Amino acid sequence: PVVYSEGLATGYRSPTWEVAFPFGHGLSYTQFELSNPFWTESDAGPCATFPCFRLDVTNLGKKRGAEVVQAYLHFGDDLAEPKLLLRGFQKTSELQPGSSETLTFALMPRDFSTYNVGKGSWETHDNVTVRIGTSSADLLAPRLELRDSPAVARRKSRESAARYDEHGEGKKLSEHIEVSKKK
């Protein structure tokens, strides 16, 4: 019998394996630059509710070409997860030399969730770093922290307001908990 004991730590996810070609590696006749990653929001579409980020892709070479941009997430070191998990990718249109395109990635709650085997359910995390690149080994230096996204800030604000409303006007949550313990 064949025993598979590596769990999730295979290929690009493994901290110890050296691969000949990193995940997402591709050959091109031109060069691309990824720049200006930033969190964005919108009044409509998925970016109205979920964390979205944008970045510019520029063809720096002398030939036209397209590039596939990949979004990897790194969960906090306190979780037993691989260092990088691919959570999305997009291909640009064919770009002429010197031209650019802006790509938008929408992260859904499942993207920044991990499965907790003990509880038998998915858990959502805010301590997540987004890494963007053209392969698992070619990632931009700037990182996006999920907790800085407008969507996470809105969700936390709604959760805080719901706790406030739930526990009565003018009372702090801690005061309500103390009162409940006395009953």
Order of alpha helices (4+ residues) and beta strands (2+ residues): beta-beta-beta-beta-beta-beta-beta-beta-beta-beta-alpha-alpha
